[in-house]
Structure formats: C-alpha cells, structure tokens
C-alpha cells in the first residue's frame, strides 16, 4: 500500500507547486542550511516529530485514567504547539525531494494535517469540558499520525528521501 502512494500522479501538480514555494522561501543558503540541519549533521524534522507524537501519545495514556483530564488537555496543547516548527522543518526537507518522493511526502503531509485538525478539535472540546468527545478525536488524531508516520518512514527508509541531500 505504501508503494502505491509513489504512483499517485494526482498529487503531482500541487506537490510540485508546494515544493517550488518552499524552495523560493529557502533561497538564502544560510536559512536553508539552518532549517535542514546541516549544522547539526542530520535533518531536524525527524527529531522534532518526537515532541508532538510523544505529547499526543502521553495524552492518550492519561485519557485511560479518570482524573487526568487537565494534564491530557495540556499535552494535546503541547503537541499542537510543537507541530508548527515540525511542519516547517518537514517542508524544508520536502523541497528537495524527487517526484515519487514528493508524492509520498504530500500524502504524509495530508495525513499529518488531518492529525493536527483532530487534535485541535480535541483540544477545543476538552477546554469546554467535553472530555469524552475530546478523547475520541484524540484517538482519531493518533490514527492519522500513525498513517503519516508510516508514510514518513517509507519516504525515509524505503525511498531514501533526503538522504545526504540535507548536508549541502
């Protein structure tokens, strides 16, 4: 199924447009190197994904116990805040992918956008005291993040997306 996404030609036009916009935004070699992590010796996006995923997974663990609603809500918020730089760093990596990799990257981004949407709605419901509905949306968000993560893993490990390109 993951390889089938590589053949998804329907995303070619928007995927290339998005990559072009990011390449323009990263015209400065100094900015490009900074956000792609060459100063550190490896990409930053894979490091950053651990923060929203960890926060959201931890919220789900707390959701399993009554009485931890406030802590779970705060973890959902932390994941949402951390998703902003995570997305920006991912876009920097995305800009250098080839066509087949961009296809997978585009679907990866859509899955993760669905996750962020679910968690944003979950947070809003939790703030209004609707914890059960917030928990359900949190589980939907974790499902979407899992799909996005599988696609990101395929992009990195099966397709070699960004391997050694970020060093330049």
Secondary structure, DSSP 8 states (H G I E B T S, - for coil): -HHHHTT-GGGHHHHHHHHHHHHHHT-SHHHHHHHHTTTTTS-SHHHHHHHHHHHHHHHHHHHTSTT-HHHHHHHHHHHHHHHHHHHHHHHHHHTT--HHHHHHHHHHHHHHHHHHHHHHHHHHHHHTT-HHHHHHHHHHHHHHHHHHHHHHHIIIIIS-TTTTGGG-
